[in-house]
């Protein structure tokens, strides 16, 4: 892909580095357009055509998508019935011909009334609050939310002020982008040779998204020419690189440099930041720090007895050793989470023997297109109908905001341990039938491959059948007995069996609950953050901790979604709060802010109470969502709107301590 010149002064441009002023004119005939319309997502197509033509009569009441709740997979076309689909296609075809015949190739900016009409149709009558939130994602809106409406030069009054950003993965890129828009001086430190975070680090075979590609994007970087329905790892890394180039952010990054310590100086009102590069430590001072180190960065490799005795190759999925040739090798994969689910089908035909060590099998949502290219009709529409790709993204964003959230709420008095409610049991039965069909030739293994925990209690993977196919190869097997110890040549399990291996792959996840480790962070009292948390990380909105002023943790405790929501939205909300806190610091001429203990306890209490009623919070569930104290420290159980309000409707005087 050709990378264009940087878009220049971001505050003067459309808040989207992928914005296009011109699209390709339509030259195809009626029959071709009819085929495109037949294959298109109808709600997205109708609003896109209404927006570009200005003809809102095509948004007929009977064609509004109802978006029924998603138990397993979303209803096609937002739940439109067969007759409504036929009518919608006729209407869309007429409008698409007009786009062609009138050579409508330019996106048409909307006024407030038009924005409301289109969003009302697309969401089947969303509330005013939800509609306002959606304008955060809509370039065409008269006022797109998210970008700072102030500049450093306007409010700094000549004050020197610098921000350190730690990490340039997805959260770090969002932080750099918003700081750049405001003109705030900053330096980003990246311990790796390039940007991308987990997508730079995770290069294992088969690495790809387990969410639809269009959902995995920022509001300010709405790429529409994705090649894959579920993007491969290298495509996401390319996306990260492109954004940095388009927005001119690379000049702010210091690569191959790790932040090792942060110390707040109460008298000066700034942070002493220690970095290490090439064995040399450097000390610098910054007025604020945005931590974007992520949750899925430090590999978790269990300390199995004798692990150091094994003479073969060992690697974690996030530290893949491409120098190890797996061809003809006896390979062990420990774990059955997202990375294992992708690695196993990718390597099974290259190895001589494949053994998967399973603690519990994964629940998987049917996705027949998991390895497919982006549908040709979708790609064509993104290229020829102005802003279609972004409307398609917005429709998916709206649906994911609720997702399958209703399926994981525990019903009062529900006593079964394999589910948490009637609808959760229904999901279990549907997915069990899917698994049963995939393993019909091996019914004796159903008890092994069907999970024993409630659906939604752990991340649900995307399933196109390749996992079951791989594990049914003659040279593959599943081992459910626990690992007792390693030897020089393999692994002995708790049942006494010995398994000989040449290569061991750890698909064992990350130390997700150890936030900001191994950085030593000392706050206003001199206490380290590790001492303060004692293994139970708590932060207001996952961002701010009492006693640690101007330290903003993006994607900190309790900011992950499981069965609904957008991680990019959470990242952006966290970053936008941090930027506004910096704005308030400059505007008021103070040293900074940190959250009050009372405000922290209020939100953590609400989060804990809600998580206790979700599938992942049930006592019988073990997962990385819980820390060593058994508390769910990873998951945000509420809606987009609730996190938006928490991070954007802030009373700094009530909920935060001002450092003068």
Buried (B, 14 or more C-beta within 10 A) or exposed (E): EEEEEBBEEBBEBBBBBBBBEEBEEBEEEEEEBBBBBEEBBBBBBBBBBBBBBEBBEBBEEEBBBEBEBBBBEBBEBBBBEEEBBEBBBEBBBBBBBBBBEEEBBEBEEBEEEBBBBBBBBBBBEBEEEBBBBBBBBBBBBEEBBBBBEBBBEEBBEEEEBBBBBBBBBBBBBBBBBBBBBBBBBBBBBBBBEBBBBBBBBBBBBBBBBBBBBBBBBBBBBBBBEBEBBBBBBEBBBBBBBBBBBBBBBBEBBBBEBBBBBBBBEEEEBBBBBBBBBEEEEEEBBBBBBBBBBBBBBBBBBEEBEBBEEBEBBBBBBBBBEEEBEBEEBBBBBBBBBBBBBBBBBBBBEBBEBBBBBBEBBBBBBBBEBBBEEBBEBBBBBBBBBBBBBBBBBBBBBBBBBBBBBBBBBBBEEBEEEBBBBEBBBBBBEBBBEBBEEBBEEEEEBBEBBBBEBBBBBBBBBBBBBBBBBBBBBEEBBBBBBEBBEBBEBBBBBEEEEEBEBBBBBBBBBBBBBBBBBEBBBBBBEEEBBBEBBEEBBBBBBBBBBBBBBBBBBBBBBBBBBBBBBBBBBBBBBBBBBBBBBBBBBBBBEBBBBBBBEEBBEEBBEBBBEBBBBBBBBBEEBEBBBBBEEEBBBBBBBBBBBEBBBBBBEBEBEEBBBBBE
